[in-house]
Amino acid sequence: MKKLILLMCLIAFSSASFAQNESDLAGVRLGATIGTQYSFMRYPADFIVNRVQGLGSFHAGAWMKVKVVDPLYVRVEGIYSQRNTKGDYVHQFQEDDGVWYFPIDSKVKDTFFEIPIIGEYYVTPEVSGYGGIHTAVLLNSDVTVDDATMAEVADNVDLTVEDITPPDRNNVEIGYILGIQYQVEPNIAVGCRLTRMLTTAYDIDQELDTRYGMYQFYLCIELN
């Protein structure tokens, strides 16, 4: 994770330095963003969910935008993002004498590299709204189970943590992004946005919504 963030910072710094020395890039803006986010979703069909709690996390990245016609820009971002959710599940166990259920407290942490491609329209010189396509590539997915819960499960059934983890994740997700941004200073802005994935996070046969959603709040710095 540290190497990825460092790489993005180096790319942003190098791009800004290049832009400052190239007059033919006068219509190109470069910058970086960092902020918090709140993630939410539902879980796979072999988990009956009593309560799903979204958790806070962070995101950071770099962006480039090009003027199409004043005041319309096309903006491309590269973002490192962590999405955390926590659920109080009732896991379903199949036994010879029928089906029974056991409560399991688990946390899911997914790490993504995300690429939003958006159109940004400046309503005023300080305020802009935007929307577009959001593609996310899964880098890592971790499921942790509460130790006390796991010990209780082990006392009742022959089950390991691997048995509790959700089905395989889809590696690529596609969705949409909508947001608004306010220019505080010439090179500093703040913004908020909603991202909603249209493809599911888990490949399951049953009809259940496993699409991610995120509310993001961020600080945006223009580097050139």
Summary of the structure (lengths in Angstrom):
residues: 224
radius of gyration: 21.1
end to end distance: 26.4
largest distance: 76.0
contacts: 688
relative contact order: 0.20
helix: 16%
strand: 62%
